Structure formats: structure tokens, C-alpha cells
Amino acid sequence: MMIAALAVFSFSLPAHASGPFGPPQPVADKTGGLHTAIGYWRQADQLNDHARSVIRQTQVYSEAGYGWSDRWDIYGRIGVSDMKVINAFSSASAATVTSKNDFHDHWGIFGTLGAKGFYPINRALGIGASVQGTYYFRDFADDMSGAQNGTPFSTELNVKDIWDVHLGIGIQGNLPYDLKVYAGPYVYYSQAKVSASPNIAVLRFASGPARVRNHSPLGGFAGMDVGLGKGFHLNIEGRYAARFSVGAAVTYSY
């Protein structure tokens, strides 16, 4: 087996996948109660490396939560996600040819726990805080083969122990027709363990597992929540932290 050029694996792989914060005010009414939801989230970010590599994830999840009046809420999510890193396997050396450029794996199972609190300033305006954390129960892996100076090689990259924590503070405006709009800043931290198998001397992670974290700790989010009647709500939210992410969820309050 021959070695590939150093640039083949010269990137970091932090991943964060909590999904939307949702409106600062919990969806439960003043009497409190249960809610469930299904959601979709399209995540994009830049990685913490010299090439500013781009990571993308598509996530589908289900949610269940409980609210105390319309001030407090706790919730849990379970879902599946893929992971794609653009040009992760690209080579900077003309003597090294790789079988593909992008790292891509499917069916990463993750779980999220979150809580939020809300304070109404008046009938039209309120402020709230949300915290949520995510952990992946399944690792991501992808293999690559190629040749250096005509000699073939192959190796596999593994991403495991992926977790993140998000904290957001949002201002909410209440509009007619059961429409809520909200926006605010957030901070987050994510971490993962990355390793190549087999370890190859000139590759970045050749000496063993490496722990990596997210590139940018700060971002902003904005969204809207509209009542659909009979306990159903539609939530649409976007986030920006180096790259734009967006998603939607349909919630039902019991």
C-alpha cells in the first residue's frame, strides 16, 4: 500500500445537528400539556481547516415534549442524518489520484434533548432562551482508494463520538392570525473524534484518533410559527453561522 498526499485528509469534521430552536414561547397553551412534531433540517457549515471545507447534512426527526403553561417546555428528538464533506478526499498532488472527492455516509442516528423558557414583555412582545444538545448513536464512515505514482492504496475515515450543545436567546413578536415571528443570536460547541484506518504516516490523523471542534461558535437564527388550526402549527426557521441552514416542522399540541 502506498501513501496518499497530505492534503487528502487535511480537514476537520465537527458536526452539529440539533435542528431548529422553534419559537421562544412554547407551543403548549396556558394549561400546559404534551406536544409532538415531525421535522426536516438542512444543515451546512464550514469546517475548521485551512481550506474552509464545507459540510452538509440532511436530517429528519420526530419530537415529543411537555410544556408547563406557555412559559416552560422540555422536549426530546430522535432522527436520522447523512453527512457529506465536499472535497474531503481531493488531492493536492498531481502524482496522487483518488477514486472520489467527497466524504459521504447515511443513516446516522441521533438524539436531542432541549428546554426553553419564555417571558412575555407585553401582549405583542416577549423574550426567551433555549438550550439543546445532540449526540449521535451511530458513527459515520467512508472509504477511499486511489494511486500514488501508479501504486494503489486504500483507507477509511471514521467520524465518531459526535455531540453538540446550542444556546439561543430570541425576541418574539406576536402578530394577528396566530402568527409569531422571532430572531436572535446563539452560541454552540460541537466535538467529534476522527481517525483514519489504517493509520498512514503523512496523513493528518495518522498518529491516532484526533478530537476536532466547530469552526465558528457564534451564529444567528430567525423564524416564524403559524397556527394551522385544531392544535397544529407550522414552524419555519433559518440559521447562519459561516453557512446558511434551514428547516421546517409541523407540531401538534394535545
C-alpha positions in Angstrom: 0.0 0.0 0.0 1.3 3.4 -0.9 0.5 6.6 1.0 -1.6 9.5 -0.4 -0.7 13.1 -0.2 -1.1 15.0 3.0 -4.0 17.0 1.6 -6.2 14.0 1.1 -7.3 14.2 4.8 -6.4 17.8 5.7 -9.7 18.8 7.2 -11.7 18.7 10.4 -15.1 17.2 10.9 -17.2 18.9 13.6 -20.8 18.2 13.2 -23.8 19.8 14.8 -27.4 18.7 14.3 -29.8 19.9 16.8 -32.5 21.1 14.4 -34.5 24.3 15.0 -34.9 26.1 18.2 -38.5 26.9 17.4 -40.3 30.0 18.7 -39.2 31.2 22.2 -42.7 30.7 23.5 -43.6 27.0 24.0 -46.4 25.7 21.8 -48.4 24.4 24.8 -51.4 26.6 25.7 -51.8 28.2 29.2 -53.0 24.9 30.7 -49.8 23.1 29.5 -49.6 19.6 28.1 -48.0 17.4 25.6 -46.9 18.1 22.0 -45.4 16.0 19.2 -43.8 17.1 15.9 -42.1 15.8 12.8 -39.3 17.9 11.2 -36.8 18.3 8.4 -33.5 20.2 8.8 -30.8 21.0 6.1 -27.6 21.8 7.8 -24.5 23.5 6.2 -21.3 24.8 7.8 -17.6 25.5 7.2 -15.1 23.3 8.8 -12.2 24.5 10.9 -9.4 23.9 8.4 -7.2 26.0 6.1 -9.4 25.2 3.1 -12.7 26.1 4.9 -14.2 22.8 3.7 -18.0 22.7 3.6 -20.0 20.1 5.5 -23.7 19.4 4.7 -26.3 17.2 6.5 -29.9 16.4 5.7 -31.9 15.4 8.8 -35.4 14.0 9.5 -36.6 13.7 13.1 -39.6 13.2 15.4 -40.2 15.1 18.6 -42.1 14.8 21.8 -42.3 17.4 24.6 -44.2 18.7 27.6 -45.0 22.3 28.4 -45.9 24.0 31.7 -48.4 26.8 30.7 -46.9 28.8 27.9 -43.7 29.7 29.7 -41.6 26.5 30.0 -41.0 23.5 27.8 -38.8 20.3 27.6 -38.5 18.1 24.6 -36.7 15.2 23.0 -36.0 14.3 19.4 -34.8 11.2 17.6 -33.8 11.2 14.0 -31.5 10.1 11.2 -29.0 12.1 9.2 -26.4 11.8 6.5 -23.0 13.6 6.4 -21.3 15.0 3.4 -17.9 16.8 3.3 -17.2 18.5 0.0 -13.7 17.7 -1.5 -12.7 15.8 1.6 -10.7 13.3 -0.5 -9.3 15.8 -3.0 -5.5 15.5 -3.6 -3.2 18.5 -3.9 -0.6 16.3 -5.6 -0.7 15.6 -9.3 1.0 12.3 -8.6 -1.9 11.1 -6.4 -5.3 10.2 -7.9 -8.3 9.4 -5.7 -11.4 7.4 -6.6 -13.7 10.2 -5.4 -13.6 13.7 -3.9 -16.4 13.8 -1.3 -16.9 12.0 2.1 -20.5 10.8 2.3 -22.3 8.4 4.7 -26.0 7.9 5.6 -28.3 6.8 8.4 -26.5 8.4 11.4 -29.0 8.1 14.3 -29.1 11.0 16.7 -31.0 12.1 19.8 -31.6 15.6 21.0 -32.7 16.9 24.4 -33.8 20.6 24.9 -35.6 23.0 27.1 -36.8 26.6 26.8 -38.2 29.4 28.9 -40.2 32.4 27.9 -41.1 35.8 29.5 -43.8 37.9 27.9 -42.9 41.6 28.0 -46.4 42.5 26.8 -49.1 41.1 24.6 -47.1 41.8 21.4 -43.5 41.1 22.5 -41.6 38.5 24.6 -38.1 37.1 25.1 -37.0 33.6 25.7 -34.0 31.3 25.9 -33.4 27.8 24.5 -30.8 25.2 25.2 -30.4 21.9 23.4 -27.8 19.2 23.0 -27.4 16.4 20.4 -25.5 13.1 20.4 -25.0 10.6 17.5 -25.5 7.0 18.4 -24.1 5.8 15.1 -20.7 6.7 13.6 -20.1 7.9 10.1 -17.5 6.2 7.9 -16.4 6.3 4.2 -13.6 4.7 2.4 -11.4 5.9 -0.5 -9.0 4.2 -2.9 -6.5 5.7 -5.3 -3.0 5.5 -6.6 0.2 7.4 -6.0 2.8 7.3 -8.8 0.8 4.3 -10.1 0.8 2.3 -6.9 -2.7 1.6 -5.4 -3.7 2.4 -1.8 -6.9 2.4 0.2 -8.0 3.8 3.6 -11.2 4.5 5.6 -12.1 7.7 7.5 -14.3 7.3 10.7 -16.1 10.0 12.5 -17.4 9.1 15.9 -18.5 10.4 19.4 -20.2 13.4 17.7 -22.1 15.8 20.1 -23.0 19.4 20.3 -24.7 22.0 22.6 -26.6 25.1 21.4 -27.8 28.1 23.5 -30.0 30.7 21.9 -31.8 33.8 23.0 -34.7 35.1 20.9 -37.1 38.0 20.7 -40.6 37.1 19.7 -43.3 39.3 18.1 -47.0 38.2 18.2 -48.9 39.1 15.1 -52.6 38.7 14.0 -53.9 35.3 12.8 -51.8 33.3 15.3 -48.5 34.2 13.6 -45.3 34.5 15.7 -42.0 35.8 14.3 -38.7 35.6 16.2 -35.0 36.2 15.9 -31.9 36.2 18.0 -28.2 35.1 18.4 -26.9 31.7 19.5 -23.7 30.1 20.6 -22.7 26.5 20.1 -20.0 24.0 20.7 -19.6 20.7 18.8 -17.0 17.9 19.0 -16.1 14.7 17.2 -13.4 12.1 17.1 -11.8 11.5 13.6 -9.4 8.7 12.6 -8.1 7.1 9.5 -7.8 3.3 9.2 -5.2 2.2 8.6 -3.1 5.0 10.0 -0.8 6.4 7.3 2.3 8.4 8.3 1.8 11.5 6.3 -1.9 11.9 6.8 -3.2 14.4 9.3 -4.9 11.8 11.6 -2.2 9.1 11.1 -0.9 9.2 14.7 -4.3 8.1 16.1 -7.7 9.5 16.9 -8.0 13.3 16.9 -10.7 15.4 18.5 -12.0 18.2 16.5 -14.5 21.0 17.2 -16.6 23.5 15.3 -15.1 26.4 13.4 -17.4 29.3 14.4 -19.0 29.4 17.9 -21.5 32.2 17.1 -24.5 32.5 14.8 -27.9 34.0 14.4 -31.4 32.5 13.8 -34.8 33.7 12.7 -38.1 32.1 12.0 -41.9 32.1 12.1 -44.6 29.9 13.6 -48.1 29.9 12.3 -51.2 28.2 13.7 -52.9 25.9 11.3 -55.9 25.2 13.5 -57.0 22.2 15.6 -53.8 22.2 17.5 -51.4 22.1 14.5 -48.6 24.6 14.0 -46.1 25.1 11.2 -42.6 26.3 12.1 -40.0 27.5 9.6 -36.5 28.6 10.7 -33.2 29.6 9.3 -29.8 29.9 10.9 -26.5 31.4 9.8 -23.0 30.5 11.2 -20.5 30.6 8.3 -23.1 28.9 6.1 -26.9 29.0 5.9 -29.1 26.2 7.3 -32.9 25.9 7.1 -35.7 23.6 8.2 -39.4 23.2 8.9 -41.5 21.3 11.4 -45.2 20.5 11.9 -46.2 20.4 15.6 -49.4 19.1 17.2 -50.5 20.2 20.8 -52.7 17.8 22.7 
